[in-house]
């Protein structure tokens, strides 16, 4: 597995090896022991899977606050999406900065989004599947969102995205009181 750092500390790109033949391919998308050898030691407790029927469906920017904050490992099972992480850790040198990458069924890339980051995506193709692992269970009382258009993200999409009611009324990043605090590595 290829593991790449991004400009945002803790956000990583994981590209599993694919072994293919005329039938298709096999890929190991998560291996706790292998990734632990690379300093990624996470205990995933929940897998989520969603399908967005329309091109330009934007979901995010979401987070789950402590005590149920979640690390996420995101991949695309079908179609293509532009996946984004935004640092919202108070005091972080990269607070408010974002990183985005195209995840697709074709490229097999995954994005590791640690707790303390907003997460969102926009679909590049109809009927796009997103599959992601989480390190904590969904907790509605800790569920939060920030407006998708308040972080300076270049979503690479012209026109109005398809939004949920929740995402359409999410507050902007300016004035947002983040529940996350950055801690320098020791």
Buried (B, 14 or more C-beta within 10 A) or exposed (E): BEBEEBEBBBBBBBBBEEEEEEEEEEBEBBEEEEBEEEEBEBEBEEEEEEBBEEBBBBBBBBBBBEEBBBBBBBBBBEBBBBBBBBBBBEEBEBBBBBBBBBBBBEBBBBBBBBBBBBBBBBBBBEEBBBBBBBBBEEEEEBEBBBBBBBBEBEBEBEEEBBBEEEBEEBEEBEEBEBBBEBEEEE
